[in-house]
């Protein structure tokens, strides 16, 4: 069973998305969440 999984993983080393695209999407999501946090905290009074 594990031999088949290792062989399958070795075959698919050149597939999938570019790592720059995945990193850019993750960075965009985190940047959006950061701006959402700042916008939410901007209207609140300090305690």
PyMOL commands that set and color helices and strands:
alter all, ss='L'
color gray80, all
select helices_A, chain A and resi 2-11+19-42
alter helices_A, ss='H'
color red, helices_A
deselect
rebuild
show_as cartoon
